[in-house]
Amino acid sequence: MLSLTGVSVAYDGVVAVDGVSLEVPDGSVLAVLGPSGCGKSTLLRAIAGLEPVRSGRITFDGDDVGRLPTHKRGFALMFQDGQLFGHMTVARNVGYALRLRRRPSNARVAELLALVGLEGYADRLPATLSGGERQRVALARALAVEPRLLLLDEPLSALDAGLRERLAVDLREILHAAGTTALMVTHDHEEAFQVADRLAVMRAGRVVQAGPIADVWAAPVDAETALFLGYARVLTGVAADTVRAAAGDARAGRVEALAVRRSALVADEHGPLLGTVRSARATPELLRLVVDVRDVGLVDAVADRDTHWGPGEDVRLRVDPTRTAPIRGI
């Protein structure tokens, strides 16, 4: 298990990572999620041994690795652009680290190419591959020596949206099939949700919330975190109370705000909320509305694709409580 305790990193006296404490259990995948400049890539580089730690401890399975050089930590690092050797075949790229360690590579390379879905690609050169295929080769190379921990630095960010989504699903399956403990940094919450089973949200050098993804999603620590995770709006005061009551939400405890997904409010002639449509936009699956709801204000809502709600029309809405999340501090 990887464990960080109070880890800080600074450049010329400016703190980039501020007292981060995290755990990555064996066999799990943790995504460190945050906007550009929040310190997530610096944290990853510190774990890898590429950046000096000003304070705190980095341990793996109880052993302090913070003072070890990068090559003695037993970790592997995969960058966003793969950084393959252009003059080497796929097989030689994947087996590179094995050859450095004078370990037999042919069988292991074949096994890894099968794992990442690239059987038959052994003799290809990187220039003949698509972006997604190159990232699969880079992943296979990183897994070749069975690292104790795999560090992934924005591994899918250089790919187009459709390919990124498909490869994210494959990446999760590959990591679980290999039983690899991994830490991935990303700015894309959808990518984090697809690949990881645990999540740490960073902001301004600090981890503001961490835990299993389902727990973080179900109860964001604050409004900024909720919006960054993909909730459409955060309601407070009477608006939050009104929507929560309409949802029949009986979750205990005082709630200062309510995070609401874009699809949480649904047009329904029997719904308890009444509002006026301000705008409507059709998509292939549904109708997206912005509705001015009594005692709530402007909220997003959805309706069936075959309905014809338009601006100025009154509409009733019901609330799906599974698409809202209470926030106990703002």
C-alpha positions in Angstrom: 0.0 0.0 0.0 1.2 3.5 -0.9 0.9 5.9 2.0 1.6 9.7 2.0 1.8 11.6 5.3 1.9 15.4 5.3 3.8 15.5 2.0 4.8 19.0 0.8 6.8 20.2 -2.2 8.0 23.8 -2.8 9.8 25.6 -5.6 11.8 28.6 -4.6 9.8 28.9 -1.4 6.4 28.7 -3.2 4.4 25.7 -2.0 3.0 23.6 -4.8 1.9 20.6 -2.7 0.8 21.4 0.8 0.6 18.7 3.5 -1.0 15.9 1.4 -1.9 12.7 3.2 -3.3 9.8 1.1 -3.5 6.1 0.9 -3.7 3.8 -2.1 -4.6 0.3 -1.0 -3.0 -2.7 -2.8 -4.7 -3.5 -6.1 -6.7 -0.3 -6.2 -6.6 2.6 -8.6 -6.7 6.1 -7.2 -7.4 9.1 -9.4 -6.0 12.5 -8.2 -8.4 15.0 -9.8 -8.0 18.7 -10.0 -7.7 21.7 -12.3 -4.5 22.7 -14.0 -2.0 24.2 -11.5 -3.5 22.5 -8.4 -0.3 20.5 -7.8 -1.5 17.0 -8.8 1.3 16.4 -11.4 3.9 17.7 -8.9 2.6 15.3 -6.3 2.9 12.4 -8.8 6.5 13.4 -9.6 7.3 13.5 -5.9 6.0 10.0 -5.4 8.1 8.9 -8.4 11.2 10.5 -6.9 11.5 13.1 -9.6 10.8 16.1 -7.3 12.4 16.5 -3.8 9.9 16.5 -0.9 10.3 19.4 1.5 8.5 17.6 4.3 6.4 14.5 5.0 6.8 10.8 4.4 6.2 8.5 1.4 6.0 4.8 2.3 5.1 1.7 0.4 4.1 -1.4 2.4 5.5 0.3 5.5 9.0 1.0 4.0 10.1 4.7 3.7 10.9 5.2 0.0 11.1 9.0 0.2 14.9 9.0 0.2 15.3 6.3 -2.4 16.3 7.3 -5.9 13.7 6.8 -8.6 15.1 3.6 -10.0 15.1 1.9 -6.6 11.4 2.6 -5.7 10.0 -0.2 -7.9 7.5 2.2 -9.4 6.7 2.8 -13.1 5.7 6.1 -14.7 3.5 6.5 -17.8 3.4 9.9 -19.4 0.5 11.5 -21.4 2.3 11.2 -24.7 3.7 7.7 -24.2 7.3 8.7 -25.0 7.9 5.6 -27.1 11.2 5.0 -28.9 10.4 5.8 -32.5 13.2 3.6 -34.0 12.2 0.5 -32.0 9.4 -1.9 -32.9 6.4 -2.3 -30.6 7.9 -5.5 -29.1 11.3 -3.8 -28.4 9.6 -0.9 -26.8 7.6 -3.1 -24.5 10.6 -5.3 -23.6 13.0 -2.4 -23.1 13.0 -2.4 -19.3 13.2 -6.2 -19.3 16.4 -6.2 -21.4 18.0 -3.6 -19.1 17.4 -6.0 -16.3 18.7 -8.9 -18.4 15.4 -10.8 -18.0 13.8 -13.0 -20.7 11.4 -10.8 -22.6 9.8 -12.6 -25.5 7.1 -14.5 -23.6 6.4 -11.5 -21.3 6.1 -9.1 -24.2 3.6 -11.5 -26.0 1.6 -11.7 -22.7 1.5 -7.9 -22.4 0.5 -7.3 -26.0 -2.4 -9.7 -25.5 -3.4 -7.9 -22.3 -3.6 -4.5 -24.0 -5.3 -5.9 -27.1 -2.3 -5.6 -29.5 -1.6 -9.1 -30.6 0.0 -9.1 -34.0 1.6 -5.6 -33.5 5.0 -6.8 -32.3 6.9 -5.8 -35.5 5.1 -2.5 -36.0 6.9 0.9 -35.5 5.3 3.6 -33.4 4.8 5.9 -36.4 2.4 3.4 -37.9 0.1 3.3 -34.9 -2.9 5.4 -33.9 -2.7 7.6 -30.8 -4.7 5.0 -28.8 -2.5 2.2 -29.9 0.6 4.1 -28.9 -0.8 4.6 -25.5 -1.5 0.9 -25.2 2.1 0.2 -26.1 3.3 2.7 -23.4 1.0 1.0 -20.9 2.3 -2.5 -21.7 5.9 -1.2 -21.4 5.1 0.3 -18.0 3.6 -3.0 -16.8 6.5 -5.1 -18.2 8.5 -5.3 -15.0 5.4 -5.7 -12.8 5.9 -2.5 -10.8 4.8 -2.2 -7.2 3.0 1.0 -8.2 2.1 2.4 -11.6 2.0 6.2 -11.9 -0.1 7.7 -14.8 0.3 11.3 -15.7 -2.8 12.4 -17.7 -2.5 9.2 -19.7 -5.4 9.9 -22.0 -5.4 13.7 -22.3 -3.7 13.8 -25.8 -6.4 11.7 -27.4 -9.7 12.9 -28.9 -12.8 12.7 -26.8 -14.3 9.5 -28.4 -11.1 7.6 -28.2 -10.3 8.8 -24.7 -13.7 7.5 -23.5 -13.2 4.1 -25.1 -9.6 3.7 -23.9 -10.5 4.8 -20.3 -12.8 1.7 -20.0 -10.1 -0.5 -21.5 -7.5 1.0 -19.1 -9.6 0.1 -16.1 -10.0 -3.4 -17.3 -6.3 -3.8 -18.0 -5.2 -2.5 -14.6 -7.6 -4.8 -12.8 -6.7 -7.8 -14.9 -3.0 -7.1 -14.1 -3.8 -6.6 -10.4 -1.8 -3.3 -10.5 -1.9 -0.7 -7.8 -2.0 2.6 -9.6 -2.2 6.4 -9.0 -3.5 8.5 -11.9 -3.6 12.3 -12.2 -6.2 13.9 -14.4 -8.3 17.1 -14.8 -11.2 15.2 -16.3 -13.8 13.9 -13.8 -15.4 11.5 -16.3 -12.0 9.9 -17.0 -11.4 9.6 -13.2 -14.8 7.9 -12.7 -14.2 5.5 -15.6 -10.7 4.3 -14.6 -10.4 4.6 -10.8 -12.2 3.1 -7.8 -10.9 5.8 -5.4 -10.7 9.6 -5.8 -8.7 12.4 -4.3 -9.8 16.0 -5.2 -7.0 18.6 -5.1 -7.3 22.3 -5.0 -4.5 24.8 -4.5 -2.0 22.2 -3.5 -4.2 20.4 -1.0 -6.4 17.4 -1.0 -9.9 18.7 -0.1 -11.7 15.3 -0.2 -10.7 11.7 -0.7 -12.3 8.3 -0.6 -14.1 5.7 -2.7 -15.5 7.4 -5.8 -19.1 6.6 -4.9 -18.8 8.2 -1.5 -17.1 11.4 -2.8 -19.7 11.7 -5.6 -22.6 11.1 -3.2 -21.5 13.8 -0.7 -19.1 16.4 -2.1 -17.3 18.3 0.7 -18.2 21.8 -0.7 -19.9 23.6 -3.5 -16.7 24.1 -5.5 -15.9 20.4 -5.4 -19.5 19.5 -6.4 -19.3 21.7 -9.5 -15.9 20.4 -10.4 -17.2 16.8 -10.2 -19.9 17.6 -12.7 -23.0 18.7 -10.8 -24.8 21.4 -12.7 -25.9 23.7 -9.9 -25.5 24.1 -6.2 -28.7 25.4 -4.4 -28.7 27.0 -1.0 -31.3 28.2 1.5 -35.0 27.9 0.6 -34.1 26.7 -2.9 -32.2 23.7 -1.5 -34.9 22.9 1.1 -37.6 23.1 -1.6 -35.9 20.7 -4.0 -34.9 18.3 -1.2 -38.5 18.2 0.0 -39.8 17.6 -3.5 -37.4 14.7 -3.8 -38.8 13.1 -0.6 -35.2 13.1 0.6 -35.0 11.9 4.2 -31.3 11.8 4.5 -30.5 12.8 8.1 -28.5 15.9 9.2 -28.5 19.6 8.5 -27.7 20.4 4.9 -26.4 23.8 4.0 -26.6 23.3 0.2 -27.8 20.8 -2.3 -25.8 19.8 -5.5 -28.1 19.0 -8.4 -27.2 17.2 -11.6 -28.5 18.5 -14.9 -30.9 15.5 -15.2 -32.1 15.5 -11.6 -35.3 17.5 -12.4 -37.6 15.7 -14.8 -40.8 17.1 -16.5 -43.8 15.2 -15.1 -47.4 16.3 -15.1 -47.7 15.0 -11.5 -44.5 16.6 -10.3 -44.6 18.7 -7.1 -42.5 21.6 -8.5 -44.1 24.3 -10.8 -42.0 26.4 -13.1 -41.8 28.3 -16.3 -39.6 27.2 -19.2 -37.0 29.8 -20.1 -35.2 27.9 -22.8 -35.3 24.5 -24.5 -32.8 22.6 -26.5 -33.3 19.2 -28.2 -30.7 16.5 -28.2 -30.9 13.0 -29.8 -31.9 11.5 -26.5 -34.0 14.1 -24.7 -35.1 17.7 -24.4 -32.9 19.9 -22.1 -34.7 22.7 -20.3 -33.9 25.7 -18.2 -36.8 26.3 -15.9 -37.6 29.1 -13.5 -39.0 27.2 -10.6 -41.1 28.8 -7.9 -39.1 29.2 -4.6 -36.0 27.8 -6.3 -35.0 29.9 -9.3 -33.4 28.8 -12.5 -32.6 25.1 -12.7 -31.7 22.6 -15.4 -34.3 20.0 -16.2 -35.0 17.3 -18.8 -38.0 16.1 -20.7 -38.8 13.2 -23.1 -37.5 13.8 -26.6 -41.0 13.7 -28.1 -42.4 16.5 -25.9 -42.6 20.1 -27.1 -42.0 22.4 -24.2 -41.0 25.9 -25.2 -40.1 29.2 -23.6 -42.9 30.7 -21.6 -44.8 27.5 -21.0 -45.6 26.2 -17.5 -44.2 22.8 -16.6 -44.3 20.5 -13.5 -41.2 18.8 -12.4 -40.3 15.8 -10.2 -36.9 15.3 -8.6 -34.8 12.2 -8.8 -33.1 12.1 -5.4 -30.3 9.8 -6.7 -29.1 12.7 -8.8 -28.8 15.2 -6.0 -26.2 15.3 -3.2 -26.3 17.1 0.2 -23.4 19.4 1.0 -22.9 20.0 4.7 -20.5 22.9 4.4 -20.1 25.6 1.8 
